[in-house]
Amino acid sequence: MSAFCIKTEIPQEICDIDDELKAIYHSKDSVCIWVFQKRDDRNRFMDETIGMSKDKRQDYFEKFFS
């Protein structure tokens, strides 16, 4: 098992949001955090976007959750 930590400054407003409402994606050059109103929406997003690229996930989020 491994853990990787990347030191950065996260805005307090993001830290204040319940972790169960956030979906986090990373690639070699970015980190994206999508925030949902309900845990069920977050879980559905995670289930339905498995394997998608960042851009496709963003398009999905905008289509179904914005």
N, C-alpha and C positions, 0 to 999 in steps of 0.2 A: 504494500500500500504506500502511496506517496501523497504529499501535500505540497502545493506550489503557492507561494504567496508573492504578490507583486505589490510593492509599496506604491501607494498613490493617495491622492487627496479626494475623498468622496464627499460631495456636498451633504450637509446634515439633512436636508429635506429628503434625500434618497435613503439615508440611514434610518430615518424616522418611519419609513414605510415598512409594514409587516413583510417579512421575508416570503411568506406564503402567497403574497400578491405580486411578487416580482419573478420574471423569467430573465435569465442572464445567458448571453451568448458571447463567445469570444472567438477571435481569429488571431492570426499573427500580428495584425495591425489595428485591431479595435476591440472594444468591449461594448455591448449593447445591453441595456436594461429596459425591459418592457414592464409596465405597471398596469395591473388590472383592478377592476372594482371588486371582483369576487374570486375566491380561491378556485371555484369550479371553472371559471373562465381561464384562469392561468393554467390549470391542469389540462383543459381541452386544447389550449394553444400549444402546450408542450407535446401532447400526444399527437396532434395533427400536423405539427411542423418538424417532426423527427427527420433528420437527414437533409433538411432544406438549407440553402445558403442564407447568409444574412439578408441579402436583398429580397429573396423570396419570403423569408419570415416577416420582414418589414411590410411587404405588400399584403401578406395575409393579415397581419395585425391591423393595418389601415382599412382593409376591406371589411373585417368582421368585428373590430373592437373600437374603431375611432368614431 
